[in-house]
């Protein structure tokens, strides 16, 4: 959950048994996960190639993993991570509610985050052990009725524009994977309508506020919206009036204007409030990455700021995100993964150890005192899944 959502809302942050699969999909999926640990023992560290869509729900995650050579103890650590991912998915599937949502209070936002957690583990729509849960999450968002006259605006009373942007981000990640042309067309139409809502709600400064038409923009919502726009563009979604490229360019300018001299990113341009944080900085830098702004001076300053903060948290790097552990580290993981090299090699093992130690409920899930276990588990899984790169947004 991001910082501003916590201030404006309470959270971003959710049946019958699944039909028996003719193949032991859950068992095969577990074997595939273990296969990754074995593969990592002997795999060199290539620059990851452009990821391809998996053709099977049980496809080994080693196709995309790409990691350094590791000794036996490290392989055991990889196995623990993969087991934690499997257990976390089991927990989420068990918490799914009527209609496919994962929260009664923040259904749009948390269902979208949970859906991405399934995709991030290589799960496919209605296939394999967790495919039914993913399919129900997609269908829930397809069935949500847009609010009032804002055609295409998917939200709930608490998530508002944050939830809408997360929904668009999630749905772009499953475009091209639907089992029928009719469902694929429906999904594409919903994404296009939702992206139009985002594009037409941009403020004059290039950011976004809590609802469409809100001129009081702030950075965390701007990050969510810009990532959704970039994901939609990458998925082949185009809109006019306004042109998608011009909207993205304006949002990039907003983030750059939010960068302070020390490399941290401020809370809001409209409100003339600095209130920078590690969490917002990680989110902003990650979004500049998504927009291809690798060479921007604001990008370099943001990473330098993050590394300075981490100096005080070498053994527990997740604690650098002092107010919103899960939200901040979801973006930090993406930043350091994109950066690669020594910073990623130092951050990843320490972050994994700390994250696994944070688990609750019999070591199968995570919890957040304010935002709840479905939110915390979904985001924790996404952090662990970054190196797997099943989600297009996690590709280098």
C-alpha beads as a LAMMPS data file, in Angstrom:
LAMMPS data file: protein, C-alpha beads

396 atoms
393 bonds

1 atom types
1 bond types

-500.0 500.0 xlo xhi
-500.0 500.0 ylo yhi
-500.0 500.0 zlo zhi

Masses

1 110.0

Atoms # bond

1 1 1 0.000 0.000 0.000
2 1 1 1.310 3.339 -0.757
3 1 1 1.795 6.206 1.638
4 1 1 -0.813 8.559 0.306
5 1 1 -3.473 5.909 0.183
6 1 1 -2.920 5.284 3.855
7 1 1 -3.523 8.939 4.560
8 1 1 -6.574 9.328 2.361
9 1 1 -8.187 5.916 2.711
10 1 1 -7.996 3.018 5.079
11 1 1 -6.063 0.730 2.711
12 1 1 -5.038 -0.103 -0.715
13 1 1 -4.942 -1.737 0.094
14 1 1 -10.384 -9.119 -0.802
15 1 1 -16.360 -21.796 -3.165
16 1 1 -16.851 -24.381 -4.366
17 1 1 -13.881 -26.662 -4.842
18 1 1 -11.943 -26.259 -8.059
19 1 1 -12.800 -28.826 -10.740
20 1 1 -10.431 -31.736 -10.748
21 1 1 -7.752 -31.348 -13.400
22 1 1 -7.166 -34.438 -15.580
23 1 1 -3.473 -33.912 -14.974
24 1 1 -1.880 -33.476 -11.523
25 1 1 -1.308 -29.785 -12.266
26 1 1 -0.593 -28.712 -8.712
27 1 1 1.987 -31.442 -8.314
28 1 1 3.579 -30.632 -11.656
29 1 1 3.583 -26.934 -10.822
30 1 1 5.487 -27.697 -7.613
31 1 1 7.980 -29.796 -9.579
32 1 1 8.443 -26.871 -11.956
33 1 1 9.187 -24.565 -9.070
34 1 1 11.748 -26.973 -7.650
35 1 1 13.266 -27.259 -11.117
36 1 1 14.134 -23.597 -10.968
37 1 1 16.213 -24.118 -7.847
38 1 1 18.170 -26.864 -9.582
39 1 1 18.611 -24.772 -12.707
40 1 1 19.967 -21.855 -10.708
41 1 1 22.881 -23.986 -9.532
42 1 1 24.424 -24.097 -12.969
43 1 1 22.985 -21.148 -14.821
44 1 1 25.318 -18.247 -15.689
45 1 1 24.186 -14.659 -15.345
46 1 1 22.963 -13.581 -18.774
47 1 1 21.230 -10.344 -19.487
48 1 1 17.619 -11.540 -19.539
49 1 1 16.190 -11.705 -23.021
50 1 1 12.745 -10.461 -23.963
51 1 1 10.358 -12.744 -22.149
52 1 1 7.952 -14.899 -24.122
53 1 1 4.502 -15.981 -23.081
54 1 1 4.530 -19.390 -21.456
55 1 1 2.691 -22.099 -23.328
56 1 1 1.826 -24.223 -20.328
57 1 1 0.594 -23.585 -16.828
58 1 1 3.318 -25.914 -15.614
59 1 1 6.191 -24.332 -17.595
60 1 1 9.372 -24.188 -15.531
61 1 1 10.166 -20.746 -14.205
62 1 1 13.816 -21.425 -15.075
63 1 1 13.048 -20.228 -18.609
64 1 1 12.887 -16.689 -17.290
65 1 1 14.729 -16.733 -14.012
66 1 1 18.279 -15.803 -15.043
67 1 1 20.515 -15.769 -11.993
68 1 1 24.101 -16.094 -10.821
69 1 1 25.871 -19.370 -10.054
70 1 1 25.072 -20.449 -6.534
71 1 1 26.480 -22.967 -4.082
72 1 1 24.317 -25.610 -2.410
73 1 1 23.250 -23.428 0.555
74 1 1 22.076 -20.762 -1.885
75 1 1 20.089 -23.368 -3.793
76 1 1 18.386 -24.311 -0.548
77 1 1 17.502 -20.647 -0.122
78 1 1 16.010 -20.588 -3.627
79 1 1 13.925 -23.636 -2.763
80 1 1 12.643 -21.880 0.361
81 1 1 11.625 -18.851 -1.718
82 1 1 9.794 -21.000 -4.246
83 1 1 8.024 -22.917 -1.492
84 1 1 6.998 -19.604 0.080
85 1 1 5.561 -18.441 -3.239
86 1 1 3.563 -21.644 -3.603
87 1 1 2.276 -21.421 -0.036
88 1 1 1.362 -17.773 -0.478
89 1 1 -0.625 -18.533 -3.621
90 1 1 -2.435 -21.283 -1.738
91 1 1 -3.335 -18.764 0.957
92 1 1 -4.648 -16.212 -1.540
93 1 1 -6.700 -18.810 -3.407
94 1 1 -8.261 -19.864 -0.114
95 1 1 -9.177 -16.257 0.730
96 1 1 -10.877 -15.454 -2.578
97 1 1 -14.420 -14.279 -2.021
98 1 1 -17.739 -14.387 -3.853
99 1 1 -17.498 -13.142 -7.407
100 1 1 -13.703 -13.524 -7.527
101 1 1 -12.645 -10.545 -5.421
102 1 1 -10.050 -10.701 -2.656
103 1 1 -11.365 -7.951 -0.391
104 1 1 -14.768 -6.694 0.634
105 1 1 -13.452 -3.257 1.560
106 1 1 -10.988 -2.564 -1.255
107 1 1 -12.047 -5.101 -3.868
108 1 1 -10.673 -3.433 -6.993
109 1 1 -7.200 -2.607 -5.693
110 1 1 -6.492 -5.797 -3.753
111 1 1 -8.021 -8.101 -6.370
112 1 1 -5.722 -6.495 -8.933
113 1 1 -2.632 -6.942 -6.758
114 1 1 -3.566 -10.546 -5.980
115 1 1 -4.186 -11.246 -9.648
116 1 1 -0.727 -9.949 -10.510
117 1 1 0.758 -12.196 -7.825
118 1 1 -0.697 -15.233 -9.597
119 1 1 0.550 -14.095 -13.003
120 1 1 3.929 -13.317 -11.449
121 1 1 4.316 -17.002 -10.565
122 1 1 3.543 -18.165 -14.092
123 1 1 -0.124 -18.997 -13.498
124 1 1 -2.368 -18.877 -16.566
125 1 1 -6.059 -18.125 -16.880
126 1 1 -8.173 -21.144 -15.825
127 1 1 -5.230 -23.560 -16.182
128 1 1 -3.431 -25.532 -13.527
129 1 1 -3.680 -25.430 -9.765
130 1 1 -4.273 -21.684 -9.367
131 1 1 -5.618 -20.870 -12.812
132 1 1 -9.207 -20.924 -11.598
133 1 1 -8.469 -18.271 -8.975
134 1 1 -6.754 -16.084 -11.580
135 1 1 -9.646 -16.515 -13.991
136 1 1 -12.160 -15.522 -11.336
137 1 1 -10.138 -12.394 -10.521
138 1 1 -10.072 -11.340 -14.175
139 1 1 -13.783 -11.969 -14.588
140 1 1 -14.550 -10.010 -11.430
141 1 1 -12.859 -6.916 -12.880
142 1 1 -14.574 -7.435 -16.215
143 1 1 -17.937 -7.582 -14.447
144 1 1 -17.436 -4.513 -12.219
145 1 1 -19.782 -1.795 -13.366
146 1 1 -18.007 1.503 -14.118
147 1 1 -18.928 4.262 -11.701
148 1 1 -21.718 6.621 -12.694
149 1 1 -21.127 8.634 -15.830
150 1 1 -17.405 7.907 -15.852
151 1 1 -17.528 5.134 -18.395
152 1 1 -14.548 2.872 -17.935
153 1 1 -13.726 3.953 -14.362
154 1 1 -13.295 0.810 -12.250
155 1 1 -13.116 1.622 -8.586
156 1 1 -14.576 1.160 -5.152
157 1 1 -15.312 3.816 -2.519
158 1 1 -11.929 3.387 -0.877
159 1 1 -9.458 2.566 -3.659
160 1 1 -10.565 5.329 -6.038
161 1 1 -7.974 6.210 -8.708
162 1 1 -5.339 4.045 -7.072
163 1 1 -7.587 1.006 -7.474
164 1 1 -8.470 1.912 -11.041
165 1 1 -4.802 2.229 -12.015
166 1 1 -3.918 -1.091 -10.349
167 1 1 -6.800 -2.731 -12.218
168 1 1 -5.551 -1.406 -15.538
169 1 1 -2.014 -2.532 -14.734
170 1 1 -3.191 -6.051 -13.873
171 1 1 -5.454 -6.410 -16.894
172 1 1 -2.702 -5.310 -19.273
173 1 1 -0.564 -8.139 -17.907
174 1 1 -3.061 -10.777 -19.054
175 1 1 -3.877 -9.295 -22.467
176 1 1 -3.243 -11.876 -25.159
177 1 1 -3.772 -14.844 -22.828
178 1 1 -7.546 -15.242 -22.826
179 1 1 -8.883 -18.635 -23.951
180 1 1 -11.370 -17.240 -26.472
181 1 1 -11.479 -14.344 -28.954
182 1 1 -14.699 -13.100 -27.353
183 1 1 -13.161 -12.852 -23.896
184 1 1 -9.984 -11.330 -25.290
185 1 1 -11.998 -8.667 -27.108
186 1 1 -13.958 -7.878 -23.955
187 1 1 -10.748 -7.572 -21.950
188 1 1 -9.130 -5.302 -24.532
189 1 1 -12.192 -3.042 -24.655
190 1 1 -12.218 -2.745 -20.858
191 1 1 -8.518 -1.824 -20.788
192 1 1 -8.895 0.728 -23.562
193 1 1 -11.849 2.385 -21.815
194 1 1 -9.970 2.422 -18.507
195 1 1 -6.838 3.885 -20.044
196 1 1 -8.945 6.660 -21.590
197 1 1 -10.200 7.510 -18.094
198 1 1 -6.616 7.833 -16.869
199 1 1 -5.479 9.868 -19.856
200 1 1 -8.387 12.308 -19.641
201 1 1 -7.968 12.764 -15.883
202 1 1 -4.399 14.062 -16.030
203 1 1 -3.913 17.419 -14.337
204 1 1 -2.326 20.422 -15.982
205 1 1 0.914 19.635 -14.138
206 1 1 1.006 16.119 -15.579
207 1 1 -0.049 14.179 -12.475
208 1 1 -3.218 12.620 -11.110
209 1 1 -5.457 13.123 -8.093
210 1 1 -7.627 10.766 -6.061
211 1 1 -10.542 10.855 -8.499
212 1 1 -10.963 11.744 -12.171
213 1 1 -11.027 15.507 -12.493
214 1 1 -9.217 16.105 -9.194
215 1 1 -6.586 18.809 -9.785
216 1 1 -4.822 18.110 -6.487
217 1 1 -2.358 15.637 -7.917
218 1 1 0.247 13.740 -5.929
219 1 1 3.154 11.416 -6.659
220 1 1 1.898 8.009 -5.543
221 1 1 -1.219 8.155 -7.721
222 1 1 0.850 9.541 -10.581
223 1 1 3.189 6.556 -10.289
224 1 1 0.266 4.101 -10.463
225 1 1 -1.274 5.818 -13.461
226 1 1 1.966 6.161 -15.398
227 1 1 2.837 2.488 -14.901
228 1 1 -0.618 1.511 -16.164
229 1 1 -0.222 3.763 -19.207
230 1 1 3.189 2.339 -20.068
231 1 1 1.938 -1.230 -19.637
232 1 1 -1.033 -0.489 -21.901
233 1 1 1.217 0.987 -24.572
234 1 1 3.496 -2.047 -24.398
235 1 1 0.431 -4.265 -24.802
236 1 1 -0.551 -2.474 -28.005
237 1 1 -3.321 -0.268 -26.601
238 1 1 -3.584 3.075 -28.389
239 1 1 -5.923 5.981 -27.717
240 1 1 -6.453 9.438 -29.180
241 1 1 -7.662 12.726 -27.731
242 1 1 -5.398 12.835 -25.841
243 1 1 -2.602 10.932 -27.508
244 1 1 -1.087 8.317 -25.210
245 1 1 2.477 9.465 -25.839
246 1 1 1.723 13.041 -24.848
247 1 1 0.088 11.869 -21.614
248 1 1 3.098 9.691 -20.745
249 1 1 5.489 12.545 -21.529
250 1 1 3.546 14.854 -19.217
251 1 1 3.629 12.303 -16.395
252 1 1 7.376 11.796 -16.798
253 1 1 7.825 15.547 -16.560
254 1 1 5.750 15.560 -13.359
255 1 1 8.002 12.985 -11.735
256 1 1 11.157 14.797 -12.787
257 1 1 9.782 18.040 -11.366
258 1 1 9.120 16.179 -8.103
259 1 1 12.775 15.230 -7.615
260 1 1 14.496 17.212 -4.864
261 1 1 18.186 18.129 -4.719
262 1 1 19.080 15.208 -2.460
263 1 1 17.518 12.748 -4.919
264 1 1 14.339 12.060 -2.941
265 1 1 10.926 12.663 -4.513
266 1 1 8.312 14.966 -3.069
267 1 1 4.734 14.100 -2.242
268 1 1 2.866 16.629 -4.368
269 1 1 3.408 19.505 -6.763
270 1 1 -0.173 20.742 -6.501
271 1 1 -0.155 20.868 -2.720
272 1 1 3.321 22.405 -2.550
273 1 1 4.291 19.744 -0.021
274 1 1 7.714 18.108 -0.115
275 1 1 7.342 15.305 2.461
276 1 1 9.740 12.994 0.598
277 1 1 10.294 9.364 1.552
278 1 1 12.219 6.273 0.549
279 1 1 8.921 4.699 -0.522
280 1 1 7.937 7.498 -2.889
281 1 1 11.469 7.699 -4.246
282 1 1 11.541 3.980 -5.012
283 1 1 8.146 4.240 -6.709
284 1 1 9.221 7.238 -8.788
285 1 1 12.537 5.725 -9.886
286 1 1 10.844 2.451 -10.789
287 1 1 8.343 4.346 -12.902
288 1 1 11.090 6.306 -14.648
289 1 1 12.574 2.910 -15.487
290 1 1 9.225 1.798 -16.912
291 1 1 9.171 4.941 -19.038
292 1 1 12.678 4.262 -20.364
293 1 1 14.226 7.221 -18.536
294 1 1 17.381 5.325 -17.535
295 1 1 19.724 8.189 -18.371
296 1 1 17.719 10.957 -16.693
297 1 1 19.612 12.823 -13.988
298 1 1 16.595 12.476 -11.701
299 1 1 16.831 8.709 -12.105
300 1 1 20.501 8.678 -11.093
301 1 1 19.881 10.998 -8.145
302 1 1 16.987 8.853 -6.956
303 1 1 19.056 5.670 -6.961
304 1 1 21.897 7.445 -5.165
305 1 1 19.429 8.593 -2.502
306 1 1 18.056 5.069 -2.072
307 1 1 21.550 3.618 -1.710
308 1 1 22.435 6.184 0.943
309 1 1 19.349 5.274 2.942
310 1 1 20.167 1.565 2.624
311 1 1 23.553 2.105 4.268
312 1 1 21.714 2.091 7.584
313 1 1 19.814 -1.124 6.769
314 1 1 22.357 -3.474 5.228
315 1 1 21.164 -6.597 7.027
316 1 1 17.475 -5.700 6.841
317 1 1 17.033 -3.667 3.651
318 1 1 13.245 -3.890 3.711
319 1 1 13.271 -1.699 6.820
320 1 1 14.461 1.234 4.722
321 1 1 10.796 1.473 3.782
322 1 1 10.005 2.512 7.320
323 1 1 6.329 3.471 7.022
324 1 1 4.984 1.180 4.296
325 1 1 7.178 -1.888 4.127
326 1 1 5.353 -3.785 1.399
327 1 1 4.516 -0.853 -0.855
328 1 1 7.992 0.661 -0.761
329 1 1 9.806 -2.601 -1.339
330 1 1 7.634 -3.644 -4.245
331 1 1 9.120 -0.690 -6.101
332 1 1 12.597 -0.983 -4.570
333 1 1 12.814 -4.569 -5.815
334 1 1 12.031 -3.416 -9.346
335 1 1 14.562 -0.579 -9.143
336 1 1 17.425 -2.764 -7.972
337 1 1 16.507 -5.572 -10.365
338 1 1 16.712 -3.150 -13.260
339 1 1 19.960 -1.738 -11.909
340 1 1 21.514 -5.192 -11.575
341 1 1 25.144 -5.692 -10.592
342 1 1 26.429 -5.355 -7.063
343 1 1 23.465 -3.408 -5.720
344 1 1 21.012 -6.148 -6.765
345 1 1 23.319 -8.963 -5.632
346 1 1 23.584 -7.352 -2.185
347 1 1 19.916 -6.389 -1.823
348 1 1 18.230 -9.574 -3.021
349 1 1 19.453 -12.225 -0.538
350 1 1 19.096 -9.939 2.481
351 1 1 15.646 -8.797 1.373
352 1 1 14.502 -12.384 0.835
353 1 1 15.679 -13.471 4.264
354 1 1 13.877 -10.597 5.919
355 1 1 10.705 -11.076 3.894
356 1 1 10.498 -14.787 4.661
357 1 1 10.949 -13.978 8.336
358 1 1 7.936 -11.637 8.146
359 1 1 5.509 -14.442 7.340
360 1 1 2.505 -15.104 9.574
361 1 1 -0.271 -17.683 9.884
362 1 1 1.763 -20.875 9.927
363 1 1 4.362 -19.521 7.533
364 1 1 2.005 -19.354 4.547
365 1 1 1.092 -15.675 4.413
366 1 1 2.065 -12.157 5.378
367 1 1 0.070 -9.571 7.268
368 1 1 -0.115 -5.812 7.495
369 1 1 -1.661 -4.332 10.613
370 1 1 -3.485 -1.642 8.685
371 1 1 -4.076 -3.173 5.274
372 1 1 -4.641 -6.857 5.986
373 1 1 -3.205 -10.229 4.971
374 1 1 -4.524 -10.397 1.412
375 1 1 -2.830 -7.126 0.543
376 1 1 0.409 -7.965 2.361
377 1 1 0.627 -11.478 0.909
378 1 1 -0.039 -10.311 -2.643
379 1 1 2.647 -7.636 -2.488
380 1 1 5.149 -9.885 -0.688
381 1 1 4.720 -12.473 -3.429
382 1 1 5.242 -9.846 -6.100
383 1 1 8.516 -8.823 -4.436
384 1 1 9.693 -12.446 -4.437
385 1 1 8.576 -12.889 -8.042
386 1 1 10.482 -9.963 -9.537
387 1 1 13.480 -12.125 -10.625
388 1 1 11.151 -14.661 -12.282
389 1 1 10.009 -11.971 -14.774
390 1 1 6.736 -13.647 -15.691
391 1 1 5.029 -10.271 -15.428
392 1 1 5.961 -8.083 -18.400
393 1 1 6.455 -5.154 -16.022
394 1 1 9.255 -7.106 -14.307
395 1 1 11.256 -7.699 -17.470
396 1 1 14.561 -5.926 -17.870

Bonds

1 1 1 2
2 1 2 3
3 1 3 4
4 1 4 5
5 1 5 6
6 1 6 7
7 1 7 8
8 1 8 9
9 1 9 10
10 1 10 11
11 1 11 12
12 1 12 13
13 1 15 16
14 1 16 17
15 1 17 18
16 1 18 19
17 1 19 20
18 1 20 21
19 1 21 22
20 1 22 23
21 1 23 24
22 1 24 25
23 1 25 26
24 1 26 27
25 1 27 28
26 1 28 29
27 1 29 30
28 1 30 31
29 1 31 32
30 1 32 33
31 1 33 34
32 1 34 35
33 1 35 36
34 1 36 37
35 1 37 38
36 1 38 39
37 1 39 40
38 1 40 41
39 1 41 42
40 1 42 43
41 1 43 44
42 1 44 45
43 1 45 46
44 1 46 47
45 1 47 48
46 1 48 49
47 1 49 50
48 1 50 51
49 1 51 52
50 1 52 53
51 1 53 54
52 1 54 55
53 1 55 56
54 1 56 57
55 1 57 58
56 1 58 59
57 1 59 60
58 1 60 61
59 1 61 62
60 1 62 63
61 1 63 64
62 1 64 65
63 1 65 66
64 1 66 67
65 1 67 68
66 1 68 69
67 1 69 70
68 1 70 71
69 1 71 72
70 1 72 73
71 1 73 74
72 1 74 75
73 1 75 76
74 1 76 77
75 1 77 78
76 1 78 79
77 1 79 80
78 1 80 81
79 1 81 82
80 1 82 83
81 1 83 84
82 1 84 85
83 1 85 86
84 1 86 87
85 1 87 88
86 1 88 89
87 1 89 90
88 1 90 91
89 1 91 92
90 1 92 93
91 1 93 94
92 1 94 95
93 1 95 96
94 1 96 97
95 1 97 98
96 1 98 99
97 1 99 100
98 1 100 101
99 1 101 102
100 1 102 103
101 1 103 104
102 1 104 105
103 1 105 106
104 1 106 107
105 1 107 108
106 1 108 109
107 1 109 110
108 1 110 111
109 1 111 112
110 1 112 113
111 1 113 114
112 1 114 115
113 1 115 116
114 1 116 117
115 1 117 118
116 1 118 119
117 1 119 120
118 1 120 121
119 1 121 122
120 1 122 123
121 1 123 124
122 1 124 125
123 1 125 126
124 1 126 127
125 1 127 128
126 1 128 129
127 1 129 130
128 1 130 131
129 1 131 132
130 1 132 133
131 1 133 134
132 1 134 135
133 1 135 136
134 1 136 137
135 1 137 138
136 1 138 139
137 1 139 140
138 1 140 141
139 1 141 142
140 1 142 143
141 1 143 144
142 1 144 145
143 1 145 146
144 1 146 147
145 1 147 148
146 1 148 149
147 1 149 150
148 1 150 151
149 1 151 152
150 1 152 153
151 1 153 154
152 1 154 155
153 1 155 156
154 1 156 157
155 1 157 158
156 1 158 159
157 1 159 160
158 1 160 161
159 1 161 162
160 1 162 163
161 1 163 164
162 1 164 165
163 1 165 166
164 1 166 167
165 1 167 168
166 1 168 169
167 1 169 170
168 1 170 171
169 1 171 172
170 1 172 173
171 1 173 174
172 1 174 175
173 1 175 176
174 1 176 177
175 1 177 178
176 1 178 179
177 1 179 180
178 1 180 181
179 1 181 182
180 1 182 183
181 1 183 184
182 1 184 185
183 1 185 186
184 1 186 187
185 1 187 188
186 1 188 189
187 1 189 190
188 1 190 191
189 1 191 192
190 1 192 193
191 1 193 194
192 1 194 195
193 1 195 196
194 1 196 197
195 1 197 198
196 1 198 199
197 1 199 200
198 1 200 201
199 1 201 202
200 1 202 203
201 1 203 204
202 1 204 205
203 1 205 206
204 1 206 207
205 1 207 208
206 1 208 209
207 1 209 210
208 1 210 211
209 1 211 212
210 1 212 213
211 1 213 214
212 1 214 215
213 1 215 216
214 1 216 217
215 1 217 218
216 1 218 219
217 1 219 220
218 1 220 221
219 1 221 222
220 1 222 223
221 1 223 224
222 1 224 225
223 1 225 226
224 1 226 227
225 1 227 228
226 1 228 229
227 1 229 230
228 1 230 231
229 1 231 232
230 1 232 233
231 1 233 234
232 1 234 235
233 1 235 236
234 1 236 237
235 1 237 238
236 1 238 239
237 1 239 240
238 1 240 241
239 1 241 242
240 1 242 243
241 1 243 244
242 1 244 245
243 1 245 246
244 1 246 247
245 1 247 248
246 1 248 249
247 1 249 250
248 1 250 251
249 1 251 252
250 1 252 253
251 1 253 254
252 1 254 255
253 1 255 256
254 1 256 257
255 1 257 258
256 1 258 259
257 1 259 260
258 1 260 261
259 1 261 262
260 1 262 263
261 1 263 264
262 1 264 265
263 1 265 266
264 1 266 267
265 1 267 268
266 1 268 269
267 1 269 270
268 1 270 271
269 1 271 272
270 1 272 273
271 1 273 274
272 1 274 275
273 1 275 276
274 1 276 277
275 1 277 278
276 1 278 279
277 1 279 280
278 1 280 281
279 1 281 282
280 1 282 283
281 1 283 284
282 1 284 285
283 1 285 286
284 1 286 287
285 1 287 288
286 1 288 289
287 1 289 290
288 1 290 291
289 1 291 292
290 1 292 293
291 1 293 294
292 1 294 295
293 1 295 296
294 1 296 297
295 1 297 298
296 1 298 299
297 1 299 300
298 1 300 301
299 1 301 302
300 1 302 303
301 1 303 304
302 1 304 305
303 1 305 306
304 1 306 307
305 1 307 308
306 1 308 309
307 1 309 310
308 1 310 311
309 1 311 312
310 1 312 313
311 1 313 314
312 1 314 315
313 1 315 316
314 1 316 317
315 1 317 318
316 1 318 319
317 1 319 320
318 1 320 321
319 1 321 322
320 1 322 323
321 1 323 324
322 1 324 325
323 1 325 326
324 1 326 327
325 1 327 328
326 1 328 329
327 1 329 330
328 1 330 331
329 1 331 332
330 1 332 333
331 1 333 334
332 1 334 335
333 1 335 336
334 1 336 337
335 1 337 338
336 1 338 339
337 1 339 340
338 1 340 341
339 1 341 342
340 1 342 343
341 1 343 344
342 1 344 345
343 1 345 346
344 1 346 347
345 1 347 348
346 1 348 349
347 1 349 350
348 1 350 351
349 1 351 352
350 1 352 353
351 1 353 354
352 1 354 355
353 1 355 356
354 1 356 357
355 1 357 358
356 1 358 359
357 1 359 360
358 1 360 361
359 1 361 362
360 1 362 363
361 1 363 364
362 1 364 365
363 1 365 366
364 1 366 367
365 1 367 368
366 1 368 369
367 1 369 370
368 1 370 371
369 1 371 372
370 1 372 373
371 1 373 374
372 1 374 375
373 1 375 376
374 1 376 377
375 1 377 378
376 1 378 379
377 1 379 380
378 1 380 381
379 1 381 382
380 1 382 383
381 1 383 384
382 1 384 385
383 1 385 386
384 1 386 387
385 1 387 388
386 1 388 389
387 1 389 390
388 1 390 391
389 1 391 392
390 1 392 393
391 1 393 394
392 1 394 395
393 1 395 396
